[in-house]
Amino acid sequence: MKTRSSELRQKAVKTGTKRKKHRQIFSNAFLKLLRRTCRLLAVLTGIPAAGLIVAAFYFNNVLPDTYYLEDPSTFSLSQYRILEPVSGQEDTVQTLVGTADSEAEAKKMQGSISGKDDGQTIEYTLMLGGIIPVKTVTAVESEARYVIPSGSVFGLKMLTEGAVVASLSPIETSAGTVCPAELAGIQSGDIILSANGQQIDSFGTLSSVISAAGESGQSVQITYSRDDSEKQTSLSPVQSTDGQWLTGMWVRDSSAGIGTITFYEPYSGCFAALGHGVCDADTGVLLPLQWGEVCGATVLGVTRGVTGTPGELQGAFLDSAFTLSSLLGNDGVISSGTVLQNLSCGLIVRADNSLALSGTGAQAKQAMVEVCPRQEVHTGEAKILSTIGGTQPQLFDAQIEKVSFSEEDTSRNIVIRITDPELIAATGGIVQGMSGSPILQDGKLVGAVTHVFVSDPEKGYGIFAETMLDALDDTVQEEKAG
């Protein structure tokens, strides 16, 4: 009996041990499953949270701080329905002008130039999904602004203020190769302002100073500009194997070509063109303006754009007068214009002769269209007004595919695709020379074409028309003040 009882106890112990192991295995498996479930739930709940954080950060960076509206109380962002504007305090902006400036401000208010510094303002907090605050923006009351869209081509002749260093190269001398400019710290894209105290207004002036210094065995004291900052350096010219005194700098002092006029603002007598600045072809540096004028031009032919190679309008300058807009007929004819500014957002030009529409003529009013506030520009159907043959602009179908409010590069706020079969057949899409072509949507001027996608010539970038008109207003005011 003892033996049998002992066996039973051993069996009971073994059975209990097995049950304990089974419970432990089950417990471990359950814990693993629970941990996996918790991790899965954390991921599933974290994805929307992370998405909301990313969306909030994105909207905070791309949306402008100020919006200009005829009625600030109607502010909305139709293209971003996920954002709900919640109104805050309401106030009036104080206009900080003296008595002497009041007349100028009154003139600025008339016509198409709106007084952005005067009117009712409402602050809005943009709420993501009505829950998460993204940023606070200000809606300012502003009169609608009107201009005359153009699309006409023009010729440009421009001299730079200083000489732009396009590239550097070593000089072959009897003692070997050397590049004095590089040794002096000069780089491509620098702008040579003066040499030995003499202001540089052309390549010829710089060349003569360098030659004189070389002949006398002296160095050249150079003042140059880089990233809007003036710097000084000294370099010693060397004599090349052909007897010339050189420094190894290849410089550019002028620019010429054809472009497209975006719009004419009749009350100031100025127009805006290109939608981007005139830059050095090699370095991309914005050319500093010393002097510039525009004249008439005609399109003689087109080099079609293909993937990898942008096309180009082939044109010629005209000695005769040209029209600012075909909508104006003979009333819009000018003989030439003076370039006032070469800016990153385009050229600002004053017409040299008085036009019949410089007052408040009926034809000018009829030809005017409203400048669309940037917040109202949306994806969808649009048209561009461009000249691809002769001097007559035509309307072509297009599609706005993307709108961005980023201020990092204002010439790329719009992505536009050409959909017009006639334009695609003639040019392949957007080509060089079409920069400045007005973009129209919902009967308003929304922007101008600025760049072509090299990988897809049917697509390109555009700038807001409001950005160009702001620059024109500022230029006119600076000219009056100066």
TARA-V352708 format. One record per residue. N is the residue number from 1. PSI is psi as a letter, one per 30 degrees, with the letter a starting at -180 (999 if undefined). D_CENTER is the distance of its C-alpha to the mean C-alpha in whole Angstrom. Layout:
BEGIN
((N:PSI:D_CENTER) (N:PSI:D_CENTER))
END
This chain:
BEGIN
((1:e:101) (2:e:99) (3:e:98) (4:e:97) (5:e:95) (6:e:94) (7:e:92) (8:e:91) (9:e:89) (10:e:87) (11:e:86) (12:e:85) (13:e:83) (14:e:82) (15:e:81) (16:e:79) (17:e:77) (18:e:76) (19:e:75) (20:e:73) (21:e:71) (22:e:70) (23:e:69) (24:e:67) (25:e:65) (26:e:65) (27:e:63) (28:e:61) (29:e:60) (30:e:59) (31:e:57) (32:e:55) (33:e:54) (34:e:53) (35:e:51) (36:e:49) (37:e:49) (38:e:48) (39:e:45) (40:e:44) (41:e:44) (42:e:42) (43:e:39) (44:e:39) (45:f:39) (46:e:36) (47:e:34) (48:e:33) (49:e:33) (50:e:31) (51:e:28) (52:e:28) (53:e:28) (54:e:25) (55:e:23) (56:e:24) (57:e:22) (58:e:19) (59:e:19) (60:e:19) (61:e:16) (62:f:14) (63:k:15) (64:l:14) (65:f:17) (66:k:18) (67:k:18) (68:k:20) (69:l:22) (70:e:25) (71:j:28) (72:f:26) (73:f:29) (74:g:28) (75:k:25) (76:l:24) (77:i:22) (78:f:23) (79:f:21) (80:i:22) (81:f:26) (82:f:26) (83:k:25) (84:j:28) (85:k:27) (86:j:30) (87:k:30) (88:b:32) (89:l:33) (90:k:32) (91:a:32) (92:k:31) (93:k:28) (94:k:30) (95:j:29) (96:i:29) (97:k:30) (98:l:34) (99:e:36) (100:f:35) (101:f:31) (102:e:33) (103:e:33) (104:e:29) (105:e:28) (106:e:30) (107:e:29) (108:e:25) (109:f:27) (110:l:28) (111:b:27) (112:f:23) (113:j:22) (114:l:22) (115:j:24) (116:f:21) (117:g:24) (118:k:27) (119:l:28) (120:k:29) (121:k:27) (122:k:28) (123:k:27) (124:k:27) (125:k:27) (126:j:25) (127:k:28) (128:j:27) (129:g:30) (130:g:32) (131:e:33) (132:k:30) (133:k:28) (134:e:25) (135:l:23) (136:k:24) (137:l:22) (138:k:23) (139:k:23) (140:k:23) (141:k:25) (142:k:23) (143:l:25) (144:k:23) (145:k:21) (146:k:22) (147:l:20) (148:j:21) (149:k:19) (150:d:20) (151:f:19) (152:k:21) (153:l:21) (154:l:21) (155:k:22) (156:k:20) (157:k:23) (158:k:21) (159:k:23) (160:l:21) (161:j:23) (162:a:25) (163:k:25) (164:k:22) (165:j:24) (166:e:23) (167:l:25) (168:k:29) (169:k:32) (170:l:36) (171:k:38) (172:j:42) (173:l:44) (174:f:48) (175:g:48) (176:a:45) (177:k:41) (178:l:39) (179:j:36) (180:e:36) (181:e:32) (182:e:32) (183:f:35) (184:f:34) (185:g:30) (186:k:28) (187:l:25) (188:k:23) (189:f:20) (190:l:22) (191:j:22) (192:j:26) (193:e:27) (194:l:31) (195:k:34) (196:h:37) (197:f:36) (198:k:35) (199:k:31) (200:j:30) (201:f:28) (202:l:29) (203:e:30) (204:e:34) (205:e:34) (206:e:33) (207:e:35) (208:e:38) (209:e:38) (210:e:38) (211:e:41) (212:e:43) (213:e:42) (214:e:43) (215:e:46) (216:g:47) (217:g:47) (218:l:44) (219:l:41) (220:k:38) (221:j:36) (222:k:32) (223:k:30) (224:l:26) (225:k:23) (226:k:21) (227:h:18) (228:g:19) (229:k:22) (230:k:25) (231:l:28) (232:k:31) (233:l:33) (234:k:36) (235:l:37) (236:j:40) (237:k:40) (238:l:42) (239:k:44) (240:l:43) (241:f:46) (242:g:45) (243:g:46) (244:k:42) (245:j:41) (246:l:38) (247:f:35) (248:g:33) (249:k:30) (250:k:28) (251:l:26) (252:k:24) (253:g:24) (254:l:23) (255:k:21) (256:k:21) (257:a:20) (258:l:19) (259:a:16) (260:k:16) (261:k:16) (262:e:15) (263:l:17) (264:k:20) (265:j:21) (266:f:24) (267:f:26) (268:f:24) (269:g:24) (270:l:20) (271:l:18) (272:k:14) (273:l:13) (274:e:11) (275:f:8) (276:l:7) (277:l:9) (278:j:13) (279:l:13) (280:k:16) (281:f:17) (282:e:19) (283:f:17) (284:g:14) (285:k:14) (286:k:13) (287:k:16) (288:k:18) (289:k:19) (290:e:23) (291:k:23) (292:k:22) (293:l:23) (294:l:22) (295:l:25) (296:l:26) (297:l:25) (298:k:27) (299:j:26) (300:f:29) (301:l:28) (302:k:25) (303:j:25) (304:k:25) (305:k:22) (306:l:24) (307:k:23) (308:f:22) (309:j:22) (310:k:19) (311:a:21) (312:k:21) (313:k:22) (314:j:25) (315:l:25) (316:k:27) (317:l:27) (318:k:30) (319:f:32) (320:l:32) (321:l:30) (322:l:28) (323:k:26) (324:f:23) (325:k:24) (326:f:27) (327:f:27) (328:f:29) (329:b:31) (330:f:33) (331:f:32) (332:g:28) (333:k:29) (334:l:28) (335:e:29) (336:l:27) (337:l:24) (338:k:23) (339:k:20) (340:e:19) (341:k:16) (342:j:13) (343:l:10) (344:f:7) (345:g:6) (346:a:9) (347:k:13) (348:k:15) (349:k:19) (350:k:22) (351:k:25) (352:f:28) (353:l:30) (354:k:31) (355:l:30) (356:f:33) (357:g:30) (358:f:29) (359:b:32) (360:h:32) (361:k:33) (362:e:34) (363:e:32) (364:e:29) (365:e:29) (366:e:30) (367:f:27) (368:k:24) (369:l:22) (370:k:21) (371:k:17) (372:k:17) (373:k:16) (374:e:13) (375:f:16) (376:f:18) (377:k:15) (378:l:17) (379:l:18) (380:a:21) (381:k:22) (382:l:19) (383:l:20) (384:k:18) (385:j:19) (386:l:19) (387:j:22) (388:g:24) (389:k:27) (390:b:28) (391:g:27) (392:j:27) (393:l:24) (394:l:24) (395:k:23) (396:k:23) (397:k:23) (398:l:20) (399:k:19) (400:j:16) (401:f:17) (402:k:14) (403:k:12) (404:k:11) (405:g:10) (406:k:9) (407:g:8) (408:e:8) (409:j:4) (410:f:3) (411:g:2) (412:h:5) (413:f:7) (414:k:9) (415:k:12) (416:k:14) (417:k:17) (418:k:19) (419:f:23) (420:j:25) (421:e:27) (422:e:28) (423:e:24) (424:e:24) (425:e:28) (426:e:27) (427:f:23) (428:f:23) (429:b:20) (430:k:17) (431:l:17) (432:k:16) (433:f:17) (434:f:16) (435:k:12) (436:f:12) (437:k:14) (438:k:15) (439:k:15) (440:k:18) (441:k:19) (442:h:22) (443:g:23) (444:l:20) (445:j:17) (446:f:14) (447:a:11) (448:k:10) (449:k:10) (450:e:8) (451:l:10) (452:k:13) (453:j:14) (454:e:17) (455:f:19) (456:j:19) (457:f:19) (458:f:19) (459:l:16) (460:l:12) (461:l:9) (462:l:8) (463:l:6) (464:k:8) (465:e:11) (466:e:12) (467:e:9) (468:e:10) (469:e:13) (470:e:13) (471:e:12) (472:e:15) (473:e:17) (474:e:17) (475:e:18) (476:e:21) (477:e:22) (478:e:22) (479:e:23) (480:e:26) (481:e:27) (482:999:27))
END
